[in-house]
């Protein structure tokens, strides 16, 4: 899909009261920032999710003028493992870009794809995020995550919260009287794919989410507004590939009496409950338990 076609599609997105445009992938064409700039002009928040190893000073200037939020991917702390996964000097280049953007208007965040190979590095990766003054670090489970990986991720996040409590902050609190209230809020969340968001591929294909195999239409053939409205009129099967692992059950299993005592843990649980209050559709990968916000 060309930049011109994307810009034309944005008028439809604005009519649908879209509040955010998220651009994802590897090294994009410079014209992408024209699309993001137009989205800003239409009142949409803009987010760029990518690795930072390809970003140079020219791209940084484009980002400052058109990107509200950047989420940079980082898999491992160790240079050797990271370079093997993503290419030479990946960590070094990523941290250089983060530091250059630290005083800009772009909100810089880290996105960590969780794997069995890096789940034990969550604490050290959080320390790196604190050191380089990013706004948040998000630990993203893969679509095919299993119960063991989910359990280990939750354990390490809770340990990280206790270790770095003074460096973390939360968007708000709602009094949590019983742990079951939070577990119920997590359990009630439904998939948002095709209901409150959609994913548009480079070929113009519209899906309920990037991981769904179910196609809603193509913006090269039909206006986005029509695709969206028509999809709401019928019960669309988005074929979500997320495994039916109960995150609430795993969290309850991990949170024994000892872990419920520390103030940092109780504070985090209350903040997660506040974040989920009144929300019906949240992807399991976007639950508040996976994101740590860094204090200024």
N, C-alpha and C positions, 0 to 999 in steps of 0.2 A: 504494500500500500504506500503510495507516494505521500510526501508531506502535504501536498495540496489537497489530496483526498482526505487526509486526516484532519486538516484544518476545516474543511467543509463539514466533516462529520461532527465537529465540536459544537456547531450551532444546534444540532439535534440534541447533543448531550446537555447543553445549557437549558434547552426547552424542557428536558426531563428532570430538571433541578438537580443534576449531578453536582456533587460537592467536591470531588477529587478525581484527578487524572493521574494514574500510576503508570510510568513507563519502565519496563523491565527488559533485561537481556544483557548481552555483551556490549562490545563497542558499537555505539549507534552512529548514524550519520549526523553531521553537524546540523542538518536541517531539522533534526528532532527538536532542537531548542527553539526553533520558530514555532513549532506546534505547541510546545510547553508555554512559550510566551503568549501565544494566542489564547491558550486555556486560562492563563492568569488574567488576561484582559477581559475574559468572559466571567470572571469571578470564581473560577475553579482553583482549588489548592493543587499544587503539582508535586509529585514525588518521583524521584529517579532511583531505581533499585538496580545496582550493577556492581561489578568489581571496579576498583579504582586504579588498577595498574595501567590502564591505557590513557588516563586523564592527564592532559598537559595544561600549561598555563592558559592557552587559548580556550580550552574547554571549561576551565575554572571560571573564566570571565563570563562565558555563556551561562554557566550554572547560576552564578550570582544574580544575573538579570532575569532568569526564567524559572528557577527551581526553588521551591519552598523547603522541601525535605529531601535529603539524600540518605539512602541506606546502602552502605558498602558491605560487600560480602567478605567474610574472613572465616576460614575453616579451622586453621590450626595456629597455635602460637609459635611453634618451632619453625624456623626458616626452611630447614631441609624438607620437612614433611609438606609445608605449604607450597614451596617451590615445585615439588614433585607433583602436587595436585593441580596447581594453577600456572606454573611458569616461574622463571627466574626473578628473584628479588621482589616477589609479590607483596610480602608484608612491608618491606621497606618503602615501596612505591605507594602502597595504600596509606601508610602512616604519614608520609610526606604530604599527600593530598589532604588528609584530614587536618593536619596542622595548618596548611595554607588556608583552609576554609574556616578555621576555628573562630576567627574574628569577623566573619561575614554574616549575612542574614540567612544563610542556608543552614537549616538544622541538620547536623550530621549525626547519623546513627550507625550502629554496626548490626549486621544480620549474620547470624551464625547457623548454617545448616547442621543440625545435630546428627551425629553418626556415632556408632559404637567406638570409633577411633578417637573422637574428641570430647566425648561426654564428660570425661574426668578433667578436662581443661577449662570448664566453665568458670571456675573461680579466677584462674589466671587470665583468661580472656576478659573477664569483668575488670580486673585490675588494670589491664591495658586500656580498656575503654575509659576508666577513671583518669588514668595518667594523661590521656590525649583529649580529655574534655569533650567526649561525644555526649549526646543528649540521652541516648538509651542504647541498650544492647538487647537484641531479640534472639532467642534461641528457637529456631524453626524446625519442628519435627518434619521428617519426610512424609509424604502422603501414605506410604506403606509402613509407617512406624508400627512396632510391635509393643507388647506389654512390658517386656524387659527394658527396652530402650526408654519408654515412657517413665517407668519407675526410676531408673537411674538418673534420668534428666531431672525429675522432680526432686529427688534426694539431693542432687548437686546444686540445684537452684536454692533450696532451703538452706543448705550449708553456706552458699555464697551470700545469701541475705544476712545471715548471722555474722559472717566474717566482715562484710563491708557495709554494715548497717548505717554507719555515720556518713557514708558516701552516697547513699541512696535516698530517693524521695518518692512520694506517691501523689497522684492527682487528687485524691480525696479519700474520705473514710465514711463508711456507714457502719453503725454499731452492729457487731456480729455477736449475737447472744449464744448461738449454738452453731457448731461446725456444720451441722446438717443443713442449715440455711444456705451456706455457700455451696455445699455439694448439690443441693436441689437446684440452685441457680445454674450451676454448670450443666447438670443433667438435662435441664429444660431447653438449653440452647439448641436451635435448629440450624441446619445448613443455610447460609445466605446466598448460595449460588443461584443466579437467575432470578433472585427476589430483590436483593438490595445492591447487588453488583453484577457486573458482567466482564468478560475478558475478550478483547479483540486482538486477533493474531495479525502478523505482518501481511498475511494474504487477505485480510478483511473478514475472516471467519469469526463469528460471534459465538461464544460459549458461556455457560453459566459461571465458570471459573477456569483458571488456566489448567487445572488438572482434570477437568471433565471431558469426556469423549463425546458428549451430546452437543450437537451443533444447533444453535437457535436460528442462524441465518448468516447472511453475508452483507456487509455494508457496501460491497461493490455492486450488489444487485438490488438491495432494498435499503431505504433509509433506516438509520439506527432507531429512530423514534418508533417507526412502525414495527420493527422487529421486537422491540421491547414491549410495546403495548400488546401485540398479538401473543407474545409468550406468556403474558399475565392472564390472558383469557383462557388459556388451556393449562392443564396440569403437566408441566414439562418435567421429564425425567432427566436430571442433570448427570446421573450416573457418577456420583461422587466416588472417587477411589479410596477415600479415607477409610481405614479399617475401623470396624465397630468396637474399638477398645474404649471402655468406660474410663475416661480420665478422672471422673469423680470417684470411682471405686479405687483407682490406683492411689489417688491423693489421700483418701481416707485410710488406706492401708499403710501408707508411708507416715502419716501424721499420728504417731503414737503419743502417749501422755507426756513423755519427756520433751518432744518437739513442740507441743502445744504450750509449754510454759514460757519460753523466752519471749520477751517483749517484741524484738524485731519480727519474729514469726507471727505473733498475734496482730501486729501492725500491718504486715503484708496481707494476711488473710482478710482483714477488715477492708483494706484498699481494693483487693480483688472483688470482694462482695459489692463494694460501692460501684466499681467499674461495670459489673454485670447487672446491676439493679435496673429493671425495666427493659432490658435488652432481650429480644427473643431469638435473634439470628446472629450467631457468632461461629465462625469456623473454628474447629478444635485447634488449628495452628495459630489462631489469633486470640486465644484466651489470655487474659491478663497475667496468668501465672508464668508465661513464657517471656515477658518483657520486664527488664529492670531499668528504671529511670535514674540517671546520674544527677546528683545534686550539683548545682553551679558552684 
